[in-house]
Amino acid sequence: MTKIALLIVYNHRYDKNIERLEAIYNGRFSHIFHLMPFYDGKKRNVLTVYDNSFEFQGYIAQAYEHLKQSGFSHYVVIADDLIINPRLTESNFFDETGIDIEASFDYEFKDIVNMSSKWFHAKDAVQFSTFNRGVEIKNILPSKDEARIIFEKKGFAYHEPTQWPYRKLREPIREYLLKLRRLVQLKLFKTKSFAYPLVGGYSDMIVLPANVMPKFCQYCGAFASARLFVEVAIPTAMILSADKVQDIHQILLNKAYILPRHKHLDFLSKMNNSISMLMTQYPSDVLFIHPIKLSKWA
């Protein structure tokens, strides 16, 4: 029997959206938790988290510490400006979506080597290292060789960057020079190399079975402490921790409206910024719509 925890992640302190989202999901999910940074209110199902929204994988890791003894079989994590299909409930979630009950789901997994060097967070990825002053994650994450094997088993390649002749330098100096080198490559030659296997992906809705959560959250916490951008950290942590992963192309409800896209904007313009109209006219074949800025919707 499944017992789903619905975790709603807030980038910022939007207390007014708590009631709006509970109105949308109450009656469909029995266990709703709001992960809100710096919350100091009194609602018992709002879990206060402390981190930067660019690394909100840290929110999930912190929240799990409050929930891991609650007997949940699965964790469905969504952004506060994302609305999942209104026909989805805790009782039909896996049947309707086609997500394997034993799999971890993310919208996509991208080879970030082939992503544009103009991507705003490319610098975060090329600068990432398992060696960081002030935080020890080298022994928390799988070794680079272990991660490479895991990646290859799941169909993702990792190409070891060419080594420069400063292996004998002290590790802090060596890591600094390696980061500098990768940034120069990114800036001048539009190429990327990474010190550790990484994968990218749009991660505003993920699904995780309980048995994956301990490792997944530990890796998410490590990546947050090292300031790895969330849309690299979450899919990478999932690849490293889950035996089986799925993306949007491998499930039944295999469409999503991710804005801005012209046809999606046309659809939303017909809704008159009305949540009730959206819920009654929601496209039956769409898994989620993102973003829906609730502060601008009635």
C-alpha positions as CSV (number, residue, x, y, z in Angstrom):
1,M,0.0,0.0,0.0
2,T,1.3,3.4,-0.9
3,K,1.5,6.4,1.4
4,I,2.4,9.6,-0.4
5,A,3.9,12.7,1.1
6,L,3.3,15.7,-1.2
7,L,6.1,18.2,-0.6
8,I,5.6,21.7,-2.0
9,V,8.8,23.7,-2.4
10,Y,8.8,27.5,-2.1
11,N,11.7,29.5,-3.5
12,H,10.8,32.3,-1.2
13,R,8.6,33.3,1.7
14,Y,5.1,33.2,0.1
15,D,2.8,32.6,3.1
16,K,-0.3,33.5,1.2
17,N,0.2,30.7,-1.3
18,I,-0.1,28.0,1.5
19,E,-3.9,28.3,1.7
20,R,-4.2,28.6,-2.1
21,L,-2.3,25.4,-2.7
22,E,-4.0,23.5,0.1
23,A,-7.3,24.4,-1.6
24,I,-6.0,22.8,-4.8
25,Y,-4.6,19.6,-3.2
26,N,-6.8,19.0,-0.1
27,G,-9.0,16.0,-0.7
28,R,-6.6,14.6,-3.2
29,F,-3.6,14.2,-0.9
30,S,-3.8,13.5,2.8
31,H,-0.2,14.4,3.7
32,I,0.8,17.9,2.3
33,F,3.9,19.6,3.5
34,H,5.1,23.1,2.6
35,L,8.9,23.6,2.5
36,M,9.3,27.3,3.1
37,P,12.6,29.2,3.7
38,F,12.7,31.1,7.0
39,Y,9.1,30.4,8.0
40,D,8.3,31.4,11.5
41,G,4.5,30.9,11.5
42,K,2.4,28.3,13.3
43,K,1.1,25.9,10.7
44,R,2.3,22.5,11.7
45,N,2.6,21.2,8.1
46,V,5.0,24.0,7.0
47,L,8.6,22.8,7.4
48,T,11.1,25.6,7.9
49,V,14.2,25.3,5.7
50,Y,17.3,27.3,5.5
51,D,19.2,27.6,2.2
52,N,19.4,29.5,-1.1
53,S,16.6,28.9,-3.6
54,F,19.2,28.3,-6.3
55,E,20.1,25.1,-4.3
56,F,16.6,24.1,-3.1
57,Q,17.8,20.5,-3.2
58,G,18.9,21.4,0.3
59,Y,15.3,22.1,1.3
60,I,14.4,18.5,0.5
61,A,17.3,17.1,2.5
62,Q,16.3,19.2,5.5
63,A,12.6,18.3,5.3
64,Y,13.3,14.6,5.0
65,E,14.9,14.7,8.5
66,H,11.4,15.7,9.9
67,L,9.5,13.1,7.8
68,K,11.6,9.9,7.6
69,Q,9.9,8.2,10.6
70,S,6.4,8.9,9.3
71,G,6.1,5.7,7.2
72,F,5.7,7.3,3.8
73,S,6.3,5.0,0.8
74,H,6.8,7.8,-1.7
75,Y,7.6,11.5,-1.8
76,V,6.2,13.6,-4.6
77,V,8.0,17.0,-4.7
78,I,6.6,19.9,-6.7
79,A,7.3,23.6,-7.0
80,D,4.8,26.0,-5.5
81,D,4.2,27.6,-8.9
82,L,3.5,24.2,-10.6
83,I,0.1,22.7,-10.8
84,I,-0.2,19.0,-11.5
85,N,-3.1,17.4,-13.3
86,P,-6.3,17.8,-11.1
87,R,-7.3,14.2,-11.8
88,L,-4.2,12.9,-9.9
89,T,-4.8,11.8,-6.3
90,E,-2.8,9.8,-3.8
91,S,-4.9,6.7,-4.7
92,N,-4.5,6.8,-8.5
93,F,-1.2,8.6,-8.9
94,F,0.9,5.8,-10.2
95,D,-1.8,4.2,-12.4
96,E,-2.7,7.5,-14.0
97,T,0.9,8.8,-14.6
98,G,2.5,5.5,-15.5
99,I,5.4,6.2,-13.1
100,D,6.8,2.8,-12.0
101,I,6.1,2.4,-8.3
102,E,9.8,1.3,-7.7
103,A,11.3,4.0,-9.9
104,S,12.5,7.6,-9.3
105,F,11.1,10.2,-11.7
106,D,12.4,13.5,-13.0
107,Y,11.1,15.4,-15.9
108,E,14.3,15.0,-17.9
109,F,18.0,14.0,-17.7
110,K,20.3,16.1,-20.0
111,D,23.9,15.6,-21.0
112,I,25.1,19.0,-19.8
113,V,28.3,18.7,-21.9
114,N,26.1,19.4,-24.9
115,M,24.1,22.2,-23.3
116,S,24.8,25.8,-24.4
117,S,27.8,27.4,-22.7
118,K,25.5,30.5,-22.5
119,W,23.3,28.7,-20.0
120,F,23.3,30.9,-16.9
121,H,24.4,28.2,-14.5
122,A,27.1,26.6,-16.7
123,K,29.7,28.2,-14.6
124,D,28.4,26.6,-11.4
125,A,28.7,23.2,-13.1
126,V,32.2,23.6,-14.4
127,Q,33.4,25.0,-11.1
128,F,32.0,22.2,-9.1
129,S,34.5,20.0,-7.2
130,T,34.3,17.5,-4.4
131,F,37.0,19.5,-2.7
132,N,35.6,22.6,-1.0
133,R,37.0,24.6,1.8
134,G,34.7,24.6,4.8
135,V,32.7,21.5,3.8
136,E,33.9,17.9,3.5
137,I,31.8,16.0,0.8
138,K,34.5,14.0,-0.8
139,N,33.7,11.0,1.4
140,I,30.0,11.6,1.3
141,L,29.5,11.3,-2.5
142,P,30.6,8.2,-4.5
143,S,34.1,8.5,-5.8
144,K,34.5,9.9,-9.3
145,D,35.2,6.4,-10.6
146,E,32.2,4.9,-8.8
147,A,30.0,7.7,-10.1
148,R,31.3,7.2,-13.6
149,I,30.3,3.5,-13.5
150,I,26.9,4.4,-12.2
151,F,26.4,6.9,-15.0
152,E,27.5,4.5,-17.7
153,K,25.1,1.8,-16.4
154,K,22.3,4.3,-16.8
155,G,23.4,5.4,-20.3
156,F,25.3,8.6,-19.4
157,A,28.9,9.1,-20.4
158,Y,31.6,10.9,-18.4
159,H,34.8,11.8,-20.1
160,E,37.8,12.4,-17.8
161,P,39.2,15.9,-18.5
162,T,42.8,16.0,-19.7
163,Q,45.1,16.3,-16.7
164,W,47.5,19.1,-16.5
165,P,50.9,18.6,-14.9
166,Y,50.2,19.8,-11.4
167,R,49.2,16.6,-9.7
168,K,51.8,17.0,-7.0
169,L,50.6,20.5,-5.9
170,R,48.7,20.7,-2.6
171,E,45.0,19.9,-3.2
172,P,43.6,23.4,-2.6
173,I,46.0,24.9,-5.1
174,R,45.4,22.1,-7.6
175,E,41.6,22.4,-7.3
176,Y,41.8,26.2,-7.8
177,L,43.9,25.8,-10.9
178,L,41.6,23.2,-12.3
179,K,38.5,25.4,-11.7
180,L,40.3,28.3,-13.4
181,R,41.2,26.2,-16.4
182,R,37.6,25.0,-16.8
183,L,36.3,28.6,-16.6
184,V,38.8,29.7,-19.3
185,Q,37.6,26.8,-21.5
186,L,34.0,27.8,-21.0
187,K,34.6,31.5,-21.6
188,L,37.0,31.4,-24.5
189,F,36.3,28.1,-26.3
190,K,32.7,27.4,-25.3
191,T,33.6,23.9,-24.2
192,K,33.0,22.3,-20.8
193,S,34.8,19.7,-18.7
194,F,33.8,18.6,-15.3
195,A,35.7,17.3,-12.4
196,Y,32.9,14.9,-11.4
197,P,30.1,13.2,-13.4
198,L,27.1,15.5,-13.6
199,V,23.8,15.5,-15.5
200,G,21.3,18.3,-15.9
201,G,17.5,18.4,-15.9
202,Y,14.4,20.4,-15.3
203,S,13.5,19.4,-11.7
204,D,10.3,21.2,-10.6
205,M,8.5,17.9,-10.2
206,I,10.2,14.7,-9.0
207,V,9.0,11.4,-7.4
208,L,11.1,9.3,-5.1
209,P,10.3,6.0,-3.3
210,A,11.2,5.9,0.3
211,N,14.1,3.5,-0.1
212,V,16.0,6.0,-2.3
213,M,15.5,9.0,0.1
214,P,18.4,8.4,2.5
215,K,21.1,8.5,-0.2
216,F,19.3,10.9,-2.4
217,C,19.0,13.5,0.4
218,Q,22.5,13.0,1.6
219,Y,23.8,13.7,-1.9
220,C,21.4,16.7,-2.2
221,G,22.7,18.1,1.0
222,A,26.3,17.6,-0.2
223,F,25.6,19.4,-3.5
224,A,23.8,22.2,-1.7
225,S,26.7,22.8,0.6
226,A,29.0,23.0,-2.4
227,R,26.6,25.4,-4.1
228,L,25.8,23.2,-7.1
229,F,22.7,24.6,-9.0
230,V,19.6,22.6,-8.3
231,E,18.9,21.6,-11.9
232,V,22.2,19.8,-11.9
233,A,22.2,18.7,-8.3
234,I,18.8,16.9,-8.3
235,P,19.1,14.8,-11.4
236,T,22.7,13.9,-10.6
237,A,21.7,12.9,-7.0
238,M,18.9,10.8,-8.5
239,I,21.1,9.1,-11.0
240,L,23.6,8.3,-8.2
241,S,21.1,7.0,-5.7
242,A,18.2,5.3,-7.6
243,D,18.3,1.8,-9.1
244,K,15.7,2.8,-11.7
245,V,15.0,6.3,-13.1
246,Q,12.3,7.5,-15.5
247,D,11.7,10.7,-17.3
248,I,8.6,12.3,-19.0
249,H,9.1,10.2,-22.2
250,Q,8.8,6.9,-20.3
251,I,5.5,7.4,-18.6
252,L,1.8,7.5,-19.7
253,L,1.1,11.1,-18.8
254,N,4.0,12.2,-21.0
255,K,3.3,15.9,-21.7
256,A,4.0,19.0,-19.7
257,Y,3.3,22.7,-20.3
258,I,6.5,24.5,-19.4
259,L,6.2,28.2,-20.2
260,P,6.9,30.4,-22.1
261,R,5.8,28.5,-25.2
262,H,3.4,30.2,-27.6
263,K,0.7,27.5,-27.7
264,H,0.8,27.1,-23.9
265,L,0.4,30.8,-23.4
266,D,-2.6,30.8,-25.8
267,F,-4.2,28.1,-23.6
268,L,-3.5,30.0,-20.3
269,S,-4.8,33.3,-21.8
270,K,-8.2,31.7,-22.2
271,M,-8.3,30.9,-18.4
272,N,-8.7,34.6,-17.4
273,N,-6.2,34.0,-14.6
274,S,-8.9,31.9,-12.9
275,I,-7.7,28.8,-11.0
276,S,-11.2,27.3,-10.9
277,M,-11.4,27.6,-14.7
278,L,-8.0,26.1,-15.1
279,M,-8.9,23.1,-13.0
280,T,-12.1,22.4,-14.9
281,Q,-10.4,22.8,-18.3
282,Y,-7.1,21.3,-17.5
283,P,-5.7,19.3,-20.5
284,S,-6.3,15.7,-19.7
285,D,-3.0,14.5,-21.2
286,V,-0.7,16.9,-19.4
287,L,1.2,16.0,-16.3
288,F,1.8,19.5,-15.0
289,I,1.8,23.2,-16.0
290,H,4.6,25.4,-14.8
291,P,4.8,28.2,-13.9
292,I,1.4,29.3,-12.6
293,K,2.1,32.4,-10.5
294,L,-0.7,32.1,-7.9
295,S,-0.3,35.7,-6.7
296,K,-1.6,36.8,-10.1
297,W,-4.4,34.2,-10.3
298,A,-7.9,34.5,-8.7
